[in-house]
Structure formats: structure tokens, C-alpha cells
Amino acid sequence: MVVPLLTKKITKKRVKRFKRPQSDRKIYVKLFHHSMVLKTRHYLPNRFKKFEVNNVADLELLMMHNRTYRAEIGHSVSIMMRKLVVQRAEQLDIVVTNKLARLRSQEDE
């Protein structure tokens, strides 16, 4: 099991309410980056970044970055290519999020 490299807390939302500019007849200064911490912007809740994979050669890019990025198989990839990508990802110890996507639907039919 691959452990993510990120150890910081991911903050995505502002909890505090916005104060209206002239609510008490004072003009307030421009608000700065309030919505999220910019260093953790593209991280997902599982503390990995997303990388779309369409073939086995794309997995070779993630070989050295398997603790930062996780693979997501593109929606237009065939079933046979998906099996090859999932097998190679297990060999390289890369996390794949939708590895059972089309395989489940074909087994049900």
C-alpha cells in the first residue's frame, strides 16, 4: 500500500462568514486568498494528486512520483487496455482509483 507524501492538513473552504463591506459604515481592505491554502490546491481528500492515464506508457511517468500522484484511467480506454494498465500499476505500486470501472459492468452482463 502506497502512503501519500503529503502530511499537511488540506483546507478547502472558508468557514468564517464574509463581513459585508459597509455593514457598519466602514470600508474594509481587499480580502486576500481566503478560500484555500495554495500549496494544497490540487490535492484530493486521499492526499494524492490526479493524473489521467490512457495507456501503459503513461504509467512510466508516475514511477518515481507514486507517493504524490495517483492514476485515473481515462473514460475512452478499452477494457483490454484497462486490464493491462491495472496489471502494470500493481507492478509499479501505483494507486489507481477507477480500476474496476468497466470490468464490473462487463461481468454483470
C-alpha positions in Angstrom: 0.0 0.0 0.0 1.4 3.4 -1.0 1.4 6.0 1.7 0.9 9.6 0.4 3.8 12.0 0.8 1.7 15.0 1.9 1.5 15.4 5.7 -0.2 18.9 5.8 -3.8 19.4 6.6 -5.8 20.1 3.4 -8.1 23.1 3.8 -10.5 23.8 1.0 -13.3 26.0 2.4 -13.7 29.2 4.3 -15.7 28.6 7.5 -15.9 32.1 8.7 -18.7 34.2 7.2 -17.8 37.2 4.9 -18.3 40.6 6.5 -20.1 42.9 4.2 -18.0 45.9 3.1 -20.2 48.6 4.6 -22.2 46.8 7.2 -21.1 49.1 10.0 -20.2 52.2 7.8 -16.6 51.3 7.4 -14.6 50.5 4.3 -12.7 47.3 4.6 -9.4 46.3 2.9 -9.4 43.9 0.0 -9.7 40.2 1.0 -6.7 38.1 0.3 -6.5 34.4 -0.5 -9.3 33.2 1.8 -10.7 30.2 0.0 -7.8 27.7 0.3 -4.2 27.2 1.0 -2.4 27.4 -2.3 0.1 24.7 -1.6 -2.6 22.1 -1.3 -4.8 23.3 -4.0 -5.0 20.3 -6.3 -4.8 17.6 -3.7 -7.7 15.2 -3.3 -9.1 14.0 0.1 -6.9 10.9 -0.1 -3.9 13.3 -0.2 -2.9 12.4 -3.8 -2.9 14.5 -7.0 -4.9 13.2 -10.0 -3.1 12.1 -13.2 -5.1 10.8 -16.2 -3.7 7.6 -17.8 -4.6 6.4 -21.3 -2.0 3.7 -21.9 0.7 1.7 -20.2 3.4 4.1 -21.3 1.7 6.9 -19.2 2.3 4.9 -16.1 6.1 5.1 -16.6 5.8 8.8 -15.8 4.4 8.0 -12.4 7.1 5.5 -11.4 9.1 8.0 -9.3 6.1 10.0 -8.2 3.8 7.3 -6.9 3.6 8.9 -3.5 2.4 12.2 -4.9 0.2 11.3 -7.8 -2.4 8.6 -8.4 -3.5 7.3 -11.7 -7.0 7.7 -13.1 -7.8 5.7 -16.3 -9.5 7.8 -19.0 -13.1 7.2 -19.9 -12.3 6.3 -23.6 -9.9 3.5 -22.7 -10.9 0.0 -23.8 -11.4 -2.9 -21.5 -8.4 -4.8 -22.7 -6.2 -1.8 -22.3 -7.6 -1.2 -18.8 -6.6 -4.7 -17.7 -3.0 -4.1 -18.9 -2.9 -0.7 -17.2 -4.1 -2.1 -13.9 -1.6 -5.0 -14.0 1.3 -2.7 -14.7 0.2 -0.3 -12.0 0.2 -3.1 -9.5 3.8 -4.0 -10.5 4.9 -0.3 -10.1 3.0 0.1 -6.9 0.8 3.0 -8.2 -2.6 3.8 -6.8 -5.4 3.6 -9.5 -8.8 4.9 -8.4 -11.2 3.6 -11.1 -9.5 0.2 -11.7 -12.8 -1.7 -11.6 -14.8 0.8 -13.7 -15.7 -1.1 -16.9 -14.7 -4.5 -15.6 -17.7 -4.7 -13.2 -20.2 -3.7 -15.9 -19.0 -6.4 -18.3 -19.1 -9.1 -15.6 -22.7 -8.3 -14.8 -23.9 -8.8 -18.3 
